Amino acid sequence: GRTRAVLRWGDTPADLDLYVVPVGVTLGGAGTPVDWLSRSLSGQVSDPPTTLEPKHPPYLWWGVSDDERGCVCVQGLGSKCEPTCNLIADVEGGSPPTISIDRDDTNHGVLTLENVAVNTPEVATLDNLLPGAYYIYVNSYPPDEPTPTFPMSTGGDVFVDIWLGDGVEVSLIGHVTLPAGSGGKWLWAGVFE
């Protein structure tokens, strides 16, 4: 099945980022830990960049681990979207588990020529998941600076919805709200196992 984490917020701050951290993911009943790889848009597979702490698992945001790649979604054939940053489990046969950032919006609150702020959501997609935990966080970019924080008192609430679906039916399995004016640099959105 497919799971999506959808991050929505108001006009400020301009940039929030979803983080997906797979922890303790194993191959079915065998309990063998999964190794994660990074796959480029061209299909090239490589080891993901290392994290600041070698014992930490790789994670995905608008980059892979500590590598700020600037994930985007490139339009493919028809309406298919090809994310440029993803993690793929190193498993043999079948469809491997994949985690991708499909949309990264860095311009919330920016007005168009029509004087309208088009605030699109940020979306992470998780396909064919194996047993383990998948942690979801939100950070006010840039992550290593004390400001900006979110949500600003005038920016509106921050919402993270977790959707589970099989291509036919989709259901909301989690919802987190951070009210406007509550401040902070990080939001714990949840974990699903």
Solvent accessible surface area in square Angstrom, and as a share of the most:
residue,aa,sasa,rsa
1,G,71,0.68
2,R,105,0.38
3,T,5,0.03
4,R,90,0.33
5,A,0,0.00
6,V,25,0.14
7,L,0,0.00
8,R,97,0.35
9,W,15,0.05
10,G,20,0.19
11,D,66,0.34
12,T,49,0.28
13,P,7,0.04
14,A,47,0.37
15,D,19,0.10
16,L,0,0.00
17,D,1,0.00
18,L,0,0.00
19,Y,14,0.05
20,V,0,0.00
21,V,24,0.14
22,P,3,0.02
23,V,56,0.32
24,G,59,0.57
25,V,7,0.04
26,T,30,0.17
27,L,64,0.32
28,G,38,0.37
29,G,91,0.88
30,A,83,0.65
31,G,43,0.42
32,T,65,0.38
33,P,102,0.64
34,V,16,0.09
35,D,98,0.51
36,W,20,0.07
37,L,34,0.17
38,S,2,0.01
39,R,75,0.27
40,S,39,0.25
41,L,81,0.40
42,S,102,0.66
43,G,40,0.38
44,Q,128,0.57
45,V,71,0.41
46,S,54,0.35
47,D,113,0.58
48,P,22,0.14
49,P,38,0.24
50,T,115,0.67
51,T,14,0.08
52,L,155,0.77
53,E,81,0.37
54,P,124,0.78
55,K,166,0.70
56,H,90,0.40
57,P,44,0.28
58,P,27,0.17
59,Y,38,0.14
60,L,0,0.00
61,W,9,0.03
62,W,48,0.17
63,G,0,0.00
64,V,0,0.00
65,S,0,0.00
66,D,56,0.29
67,D,50,0.26
68,E,94,0.42
69,R,96,0.35
70,G,23,0.22
71,C,2,0.01
72,V,82,0.47
73,C,39,0.23
74,V,61,0.35
75,Q,122,0.54
76,G,32,0.31
77,L,168,0.84
78,G,76,0.73
79,S,101,0.65
80,K,128,0.54
81,C,47,0.28
82,E,57,0.25
83,P,25,0.16
84,T,30,0.17
85,C,1,0.01
86,N,8,0.04
87,L,0,0.00
88,I,15,0.08
89,A,3,0.03
90,D,79,0.41
91,V,39,0.22
92,E,177,0.79
93,G,65,0.63
94,G,79,0.76
95,S,78,0.50
96,P,38,0.24
97,P,3,0.02
98,T,21,0.12
99,I,0,0.00
100,S,8,0.05
101,I,1,0.01
102,D,23,0.12
103,R,107,0.39
104,D,34,0.18
105,D,17,0.09
106,T,62,0.36
107,N,87,0.45
108,H,5,0.02
109,G,27,0.26
110,V,87,0.50
111,L,105,0.52
112,T,54,0.31
113,L,183,0.91
114,E,130,0.58
115,N,110,0.57
116,V,81,0.47
117,A,29,0.22
118,V,89,0.51
119,N,52,0.26
120,T,40,0.23
121,P,41,0.26
122,E,0,0.00
123,V,19,0.11
124,A,0,0.00
125,T,5,0.03
126,L,0,0.00
127,D,29,0.15
128,N,59,0.30
129,L,54,0.27
130,L,42,0.21
131,P,74,0.46
132,G,19,0.19
133,A,10,0.08
134,Y,3,0.01
135,Y,63,0.24
136,I,1,0.00
137,Y,68,0.26
138,V,0,0.00
139,N,0,0.00
140,S,0,0.00
141,Y,57,0.22
142,P,29,0.18
143,P,35,0.22
144,D,125,0.65
145,E,90,0.40
146,P,114,0.72
147,T,91,0.53
148,P,42,0.26
149,T,43,0.25
150,F,1,0.00
151,P,4,0.02
152,M,75,0.33
153,S,90,0.58
154,T,123,0.71
155,G,4,0.04
156,G,30,0.28
157,D,51,0.26
158,V,0,0.00
159,F,54,0.23
160,V,1,0.00
161,D,9,0.05
162,I,14,0.07
163,W,89,0.31
164,L,80,0.40
165,G,12,0.11
166,D,100,0.52
167,G,76,0.73
168,V,132,0.76
169,E,132,0.59
170,V,95,0.55
171,S,61,0.39
172,L,84,0.42
173,I,85,0.43
174,G,26,0.25
175,H,93,0.41
176,V,43,0.24
177,T,57,0.33
178,L,30,0.15
179,P,77,0.48
180,A,42,0.32
181,G,48,0.46
182,S,64,0.41
183,G,27,0.26
184,G,37,0.35
185,K,33,0.14
186,W,122,0.43
187,L,17,0.08
188,W,121,0.42
189,A,6,0.04
190,G,18,0.17
191,V,61,0.35
192,F,33,0.14
193,E,166,0.74
